[in-house]
Each structure stands twice: as structure tokens, then as C-alpha cells.
Amino acid sequence: MSALRCKKKENAPEVMPREEVKQMINFIGDTSQLIVKLLYEIGLQLKEAVRLWGQDIDYELIKMA
């Protein structure tokens, strides 16, 4: 007797075009914009961004982006 297997559902991730992401980031206010840039550009998770200290951020590097 063989076991039945469930069909695996393949979900392709939804990806926004870079230009659309840039427009959204520019629309956001200054303080929140920093957090959103960290989340998007370096792949930081929300809980990691919330736990950051000011001394953990290299502001010169962010200005270049």
C-alpha cells in the first residue's frame, strides 16, 4: 500500500520593480525613510531594525545610497 502525497503548491514571490520601490521610499517621511531603506536595501528584518541603536548605523554610507 503506497501513501498519498499532497501536491506542493509553488508560489512565486511577488517582486516590485526597482523604480516603483524608489518612488515609495521617496514618498515616505525622513525618519521612517531611514528604517524602510534599511529594511529594503540590506535585507534587515523589521524586528532587527527596531532594535538598532544610533551608534550601529553608518550615516555616511546611507547618504551615498
C-alpha positions in Angstrom: 0.0 0.0 0.0 1.5 3.4 -1.0 1.0 6.6 0.8 -0.6 9.6 -1.0 1.4 12.8 -1.1 -0.1 16.3 -1.1 0.6 18.3 -4.1 3.2 21.0 -3.4 1.9 24.5 -4.1 4.6 26.6 -5.8 4.3 30.2 -5.0 6.4 32.6 -6.9 7.4 35.7 -4.8 5.9 39.0 -5.9 8.5 41.5 -6.8 8.0 45.2 -7.3 10.1 46.9 -10.0 13.0 48.9 -8.5 11.6 52.2 -9.9 8.4 51.7 -8.0 10.2 50.9 -4.8 12.3 54.1 -5.2 9.1 56.1 -5.6 7.6 54.6 -2.5 10.7 55.2 -0.4 10.9 58.9 -1.6 7.2 59.3 -0.6 7.9 58.3 3.0 8.9 60.9 5.6 12.6 61.3 6.7 12.6 59.2 10.0 10.6 56.4 8.6 12.5 56.5 5.3 15.7 55.5 7.1 14.1 52.4 8.5 12.5 51.5 5.2 15.8 51.9 3.4 17.5 49.6 5.9 14.7 47.0 5.5 14.8 47.1 1.7 18.4 47.7 0.8 20.3 45.4 3.2 17.5 42.9 3.9 17.1 43.8 7.5 14.0 42.3 9.2 11.6 44.6 11.0 12.5 43.3 14.5 16.2 43.9 13.7 15.6 47.5 12.5 13.6 48.3 15.7 16.4 47.1 17.9 19.1 49.2 16.2 20.9 51.8 18.2 22.0 55.1 16.7 25.7 54.1 17.0 25.0 50.9 15.0 24.3 53.0 11.8 26.9 54.4 9.5 25.1 57.5 8.3 27.8 58.4 5.7 27.2 55.1 4.0 23.5 55.7 3.9 23.9 59.2 2.4 25.8 57.6 -0.5 23.0 55.3 -1.4 
